[in-house]
């Protein structure tokens, strides 16, 4: 079986690391990923994809990256159960497993 997603995109905002009550570190952020084809108007559209990182990956990304940083991300999809207004929902969550820093947002850095 294989559950692997590979994305290259830019952070849409500065990452903010959170520390949970049990001491685990988590980082939720979005990356902007441009599609590799043009739409009917001749424009490349962009998808904004939410990602979650845990522990060391979360800490490193929050320390070294800012809005606009280009990263390559290897991740897996996992089901997440969400309770909202007395209803249970299932949604897909993207969990990062490896991050490669490709460039900084400022070419001078």
N, C-alpha and C positions, 0 to 999 in steps of 0.2 A: 504494500500500500504506500501511497505517496501523497503527502499534503504539504505542498511547498508553493510559495508565491514569491516572485522576485520583482521588485519595483525600483525605479530610479526616479527621484523627484526632489523637490525643494521644500524645506520646512515653511509652513505658512505663517508661523508666529514663533516667538522665542519660547523655548520649552521651560516648563515649570515642574520641577521634581516634587513629588508628594511622598511623605513618609506615613504609612498606615499605623494604626494602633499597635499592631504586632511587630512593628519595626521594619517591615518590608518596604522597599522603595519602588515606586511606580511612576511612570511617565506616560501620559496620553497626549497625543499631538496629531496633526494632520500633515500629509505631504501632498503637494500639487504635482500631478503626473500628467504630462502632455500626451495626448493620443498620437499615434504614429501615422494617422491619416487625416485628411481634410474633410470637413462636412460639405454639404451641398453649396454653401456660400464660399467655399475655398479657405476656410479658417480651421486651424488646429484647435480642437476643444481640449479642455483640461478637466481632469477628475480630481476631486479633493477627497483623499482617502484617510480615514482615521486609523491610527496605529497605537498599540499599547506595548511598552517595554517594561521589563522588570529588573530589579536589583542592579547589577553592575552595568548592564547595557543602558539602563535608565540614567544612572548616575553619570556615566561617560558622555552620553549625548547632551544632557543638560549642562555639563561643564564645558564642552567644546563646541557646541553648535548654537547658532542664533537663526532668526528668521532669514530665509533665503539660502541657507546652506544646502548644497547638493549632496544627497546621500544615495547609496545603493542599499536596499533592504531585502534581506531574506527573512521570510516570515511563514507562519502557518495560520490557517483558518480554524477557528474553534467556535462551537455553539455557546451562546451566552443566554442564560435565562434571566429575564427582567420582569419585575412585578411593577405594574403601573395602574393606579386607580382600580385596585382589586382584580385586575386581569393579569394573567401570565402570558408573556410573549417570548419568543425565541428570535434571536438575531445572530448574525455572524460577526465575529470579532477577529481582527488581524493582530496576532501576537508576534512581535519581532524577535528573531532568534540570532541575527547577525547584522551588524551595521558597518558599512564601509564608507568613510568620509571621502567624497570625491572632490569637493572644492569648498571654499568659503564664500559667503555672499559678496565680499569685497575682494576684488582681484589683487589689491595691495597687501592683503593679509596672507 
